[in-house]
Amino acid sequence: MGAHGDALPSRNTLVDQVYERLMELLLDGTLRSGDPISIDGTARHLGVSPTPVREALARLESTGNVIRVAMRGYRVPEVPGAKEMADIMDARLLIEPRLAELACARADADLLRALEEAIEEQERAPHTSDAAAITKYHRPDERFHRLIAEHADNSALLRAYDALGGHGQRFRLFVGVGVQDSEHAIAEHRELLAAFKRGYGPEVYRIMHAHITGVKERALAERARAEDSNEIPDARGHDEGIANSRD
């Protein structure tokens, strides 16, 4: 990649836009395990100043999706191990059921409609192992959970939610397993939506807990199969674009 990338518009949410674009580059494989990330090179590629890039990378560091290296800037971390994935899912089990219960108490027609639209987009997304398919599936999946997290109206829990990042999607991309649990995940999202419509918080809590438990079990099973098949790659660097444009 180089300076020909699409420039981002100048808006108050510029840091958010840079953050989202960097997440896309992580998910679609442009930035790969072990790659260095240049602040200046990324700024040139996105057509912005270094400041929003620096702020977006600091946010990504808090999620574990990038690592800061002393005197060298940032790099993409290695593929998450089974222990790290289990730890992330255990944290989600503590956070997301409570967020869902709080959101249920404040649910309105707009939230229910947005959740339905996210599920429908998941259903339309391709469920193959290429980066584009993973990204198209991940976006509505993440939006479904974020809508609930934001509607809970608890800033401390939302910050904790944001810190968990997109490690599961990056694992799927790096090992080439694709989206294997879509049927289960979409059915569980529909069950959650039905519970939101009934408006009983403890039921929503229970269903979200069961959903995250299922996601955890399926993700760890996917990783175990990839390990057995020797499909988990070593760190890979490359010499193009923003990864190689040093500060």
C-alpha positions as CSV (number, residue, x, y, z in Angstrom):
1,M,0.0,0.0,0.0
2,G,1.1,3.6,-0.5
3,A,0.0,7.2,-0.6
4,H,-2.7,6.5,-3.2
5,G,-5.1,5.3,-0.4
6,D,-8.4,7.0,-0.1
7,A,-8.1,10.2,1.9
8,L,-10.3,10.5,4.9
9,P,-12.6,13.6,5.3
10,S,-11.8,16.2,7.9
11,R,-14.5,15.9,10.6
12,N,-14.7,15.9,14.4
13,T,-14.8,12.1,14.4
14,L,-11.5,11.9,12.5
15,V,-9.8,9.8,15.2
16,D,-12.7,7.4,15.1
17,Q,-12.5,7.1,11.3
18,V,-8.7,6.4,11.5
19,Y,-9.3,3.9,14.2
20,E,-11.9,2.1,12.1
21,R,-9.7,2.2,9.0
22,L,-6.8,0.7,10.9
23,M,-9.1,-2.1,12.2
24,E,-10.0,-2.8,8.6
25,L,-6.4,-3.0,7.6
26,L,-5.8,-5.5,10.5
27,L,-8.8,-7.6,9.6
28,D,-8.3,-7.7,5.8
29,G,-4.7,-8.8,6.1
30,T,-3.0,-5.6,4.9
31,L,-1.4,-5.3,8.3
32,R,-0.2,-8.8,9.3
33,S,1.3,-10.4,12.4
34,G,4.7,-8.9,13.2
35,D,4.4,-5.9,10.9
36,P,5.7,-2.6,12.1
37,I,3.2,0.3,11.8
38,S,4.6,3.8,10.9
39,I,2.7,6.8,12.2
40,D,3.9,9.0,9.4
41,G,3.5,6.3,6.8
42,T,-0.1,5.6,7.9
43,A,-0.9,9.3,7.9
44,R,0.4,9.7,4.4
45,H,-1.6,6.7,3.2
46,L,-4.8,7.9,4.8
47,G,-4.3,11.6,3.8
48,V,-4.4,12.9,7.4
49,S,-1.9,14.4,9.9
50,P,0.0,12.2,12.2
51,T,-2.0,13.4,15.3
52,P,-5.2,11.4,14.7
53,V,-3.1,8.4,13.7
54,R,-1.2,8.6,16.9
55,E,-4.4,8.8,18.9
56,A,-6.0,5.9,17.0
57,L,-3.0,3.7,17.6
58,A,-3.0,4.5,21.3
59,R,-6.6,3.3,21.4
60,L,-5.7,0.2,19.4
61,E,-2.9,-0.5,21.9
62,S,-5.4,-0.4,24.8
63,T,-7.4,-3.2,23.0
64,G,-4.2,-5.3,22.4
65,N,-4.6,-5.1,18.6
66,V,-1.3,-3.3,18.3
67,I,1.8,-3.3,20.5
68,R,4.0,-0.3,21.3
69,V,7.7,-1.1,20.9
70,A,10.1,1.2,22.8
71,M,11.9,3.6,20.5
72,R,10.4,1.9,17.4
73,G,6.7,2.8,17.3
74,Y,4.0,0.2,16.9
75,R,3.7,-3.3,15.5
76,V,1.0,-5.9,14.9
77,P,1.0,-8.6,17.7
78,E,1.3,-12.3,17.0
79,V,-1.7,-14.5,16.6
80,P,-3.5,-14.8,20.0
81,G,-2.9,-18.0,21.8
82,A,-5.6,-20.2,23.3
83,K,-5.0,-18.8,26.8
84,E,-5.3,-15.2,25.5
85,M,-8.5,-16.0,23.6
86,A,-10.0,-17.7,26.7
87,D,-9.0,-14.7,28.9
88,I,-10.7,-12.3,26.4
89,M,-13.9,-14.4,26.4
90,D,-14.0,-14.7,30.2
91,A,-13.8,-10.9,30.3
92,R,-16.7,-10.7,27.9
93,L,-18.7,-13.1,30.0
94,L,-18.3,-10.6,32.9
95,I,-19.1,-7.5,30.9
96,E,-21.5,-8.1,28.1
97,P,-24.4,-9.9,30.0
98,R,-24.6,-6.9,32.3
99,L,-24.5,-4.5,29.4
100,A,-27.3,-6.4,27.8
101,E,-29.4,-6.3,31.0
102,L,-28.9,-2.6,31.3
103,A,-29.7,-2.0,27.7
104,C,-32.9,-4.0,28.0
105,A,-34.2,-1.6,30.6
106,R,-33.7,1.2,28.1
107,A,-34.6,-0.6,24.9
108,D,-36.8,1.3,22.4
109,A,-38.0,0.8,18.8
110,D,-34.9,2.4,17.4
111,L,-32.6,-0.1,19.1
112,L,-34.8,-3.1,18.2
113,R,-34.8,-2.0,14.6
114,A,-31.0,-1.5,14.5
115,L,-30.4,-4.9,16.0
116,E,-32.7,-6.5,13.4
117,E,-30.8,-4.7,10.6
118,A,-27.4,-5.9,12.0
119,I,-28.7,-9.5,12.0
120,E,-30.0,-9.3,8.5
121,E,-26.6,-7.9,7.3
122,Q,-24.9,-10.9,9.0
123,E,-27.2,-13.2,7.2
124,R,-26.4,-11.6,3.8
125,A,-22.6,-11.7,4.4
126,P,-20.5,-14.4,2.7
127,H,-19.2,-17.0,5.2
128,T,-16.0,-17.9,3.5
129,S,-12.3,-17.7,4.7
130,D,-11.1,-14.7,2.6
131,A,-10.4,-11.4,4.3
132,A,-13.3,-9.5,2.6
133,A,-15.8,-12.1,3.8
134,I,-14.5,-12.0,7.3
135,T,-14.7,-8.2,7.3
136,K,-18.2,-8.1,5.9
137,Y,-19.4,-10.6,8.5
138,H,-17.5,-9.0,11.4
139,R,-18.9,-5.5,10.9
140,P,-22.6,-6.3,11.6
141,D,-21.6,-8.8,14.3
142,E,-19.6,-6.1,16.1
143,R,-22.3,-3.5,15.4
144,F,-24.9,-5.8,17.1
145,H,-22.9,-6.1,20.2
146,R,-21.8,-2.4,20.2
147,L,-25.4,-1.2,19.9
148,I,-26.2,-3.1,23.0
149,A,-23.1,-1.9,24.8
150,E,-23.8,1.8,23.9
151,H,-27.5,1.6,24.8
152,A,-26.6,0.4,28.3
153,D,-25.5,4.0,29.1
154,N,-22.7,2.9,31.3
155,S,-19.4,4.6,30.2
156,A,-17.2,2.5,32.5
157,L,-18.5,-0.8,31.2
158,L,-18.3,0.6,27.6
159,R,-14.6,1.4,28.0
160,A,-14.1,-2.2,29.3
161,Y,-16.0,-3.5,26.3
162,D,-13.9,-1.5,23.9
163,A,-10.7,-2.8,25.5
164,L,-11.5,-6.3,24.3
165,G,-10.9,-5.5,20.6
166,G,-11.2,-7.8,17.6
167,H,-8.8,-10.6,18.3
168,G,-11.2,-13.4,17.4
169,Q,-11.6,-12.0,13.9
170,R,-7.8,-11.5,13.4
171,F,-7.3,-15.1,14.5
172,R,-9.7,-16.3,11.9
173,L,-8.0,-14.3,9.2
174,F,-4.5,-15.4,10.1
175,V,-5.3,-19.1,10.1
176,G,-7.6,-19.0,7.2
177,V,-10.5,-20.7,9.0
178,G,-13.1,-18.1,8.0
179,V,-16.4,-17.7,9.7
180,Q,-17.4,-21.2,10.8
181,D,-20.0,-20.5,13.5
182,S,-22.3,-18.1,11.6
183,E,-25.4,-20.4,11.8
184,H,-25.0,-20.6,15.6
185,A,-24.1,-17.0,16.2
186,I,-27.0,-15.6,14.0
187,A,-29.5,-17.9,15.7
188,E,-28.2,-16.7,19.1
189,H,-28.5,-13.1,18.1
190,R,-32.1,-13.6,17.0
191,E,-32.8,-15.3,20.4
192,L,-31.3,-12.2,22.1
193,L,-33.4,-9.8,19.9
194,A,-36.6,-11.8,20.8
195,A,-35.7,-11.5,24.5
196,F,-35.1,-7.7,24.1
197,K,-38.6,-7.4,22.6
198,R,-40.1,-9.3,25.7
199,G,-38.3,-6.7,27.9
200,Y,-37.2,-9.0,30.8
201,G,-33.6,-8.1,31.8
202,P,-32.7,-11.3,33.6
203,E,-33.6,-13.3,30.6
204,V,-31.5,-11.1,28.3
205,Y,-28.6,-11.5,30.8
206,R,-28.9,-15.3,30.7
207,I,-29.1,-15.5,26.9
208,M,-26.1,-13.1,26.4
209,H,-24.1,-15.2,28.8
210,A,-25.0,-18.4,26.9
211,H,-24.1,-16.7,23.6
212,I,-20.7,-15.6,24.8
213,T,-20.1,-19.0,26.3
214,G,-20.9,-20.6,22.9
215,V,-18.6,-18.1,21.1
216,K,-15.8,-19.0,23.5
217,E,-16.2,-22.7,23.0
218,R,-16.4,-22.5,19.2
219,A,-13.4,-20.1,19.0
220,L,-11.2,-22.4,21.1
221,A,-12.3,-25.4,19.1
222,E,-11.4,-23.6,15.9
223,R,-8.0,-22.8,17.2
224,A,-7.4,-26.3,18.4
225,R,-8.3,-27.7,15.0
226,A,-5.9,-25.1,13.4
227,E,-3.1,-26.2,15.7
228,D,-3.7,-29.9,14.9
229,S,-3.5,-29.0,11.2
230,N,-0.4,-26.8,11.6
231,E,-2.4,-23.9,10.1
232,I,-1.3,-21.3,12.6
233,P,1.3,-19.2,10.8
234,D,4.5,-17.7,12.2
235,A,4.8,-13.9,12.3
236,R,5.1,-12.5,8.8
237,G,6.6,-9.2,7.9
238,H,6.5,-7.5,4.4
239,D,8.2,-4.6,2.8
240,E,5.3,-2.6,1.4
241,G,3.4,0.5,2.3
242,I,2.5,1.7,5.8
243,A,4.2,-1.2,7.5
244,N,7.6,-0.3,6.0
245,S,7.3,3.5,6.0
246,R,9.4,4.4,9.1
247,D,8.8,7.5,11.2
